[in-house]
């Protein structure tokens, strides 16, 4: 779960974009995961980044092409399998959420 845009996502004070993913290919390939869920606004618009992560990890990826907020709590896999944010956030908390997971500034300055 991280703020993001079609450029990448901001996690732990760092921008994770296509360049960062390619740089960490060996480490990511060792994850041995079946599913990678990316709760991050608009990250799914970056088809190249999503494909690269999918190829490197071998995982089924979930992402959103839209903003993630209380009105848009769903993310999808490439096969249109749906996950809802209520799986990880209590429904009452989610119903009162006022923000979103979009980055305040897009590009490498996030």
Secondary structure, DSSP 8 states (H G I E B T S, - for coil): --EEETTEEEETTEEE-HHHHHHTHHHHHTS--SEEE---TTGGG-HHHHHHHHHHH--EEEE-SS--BTTB-EEEETT--EEEGGGTS-HHHHHH---BSB-SS-STT-
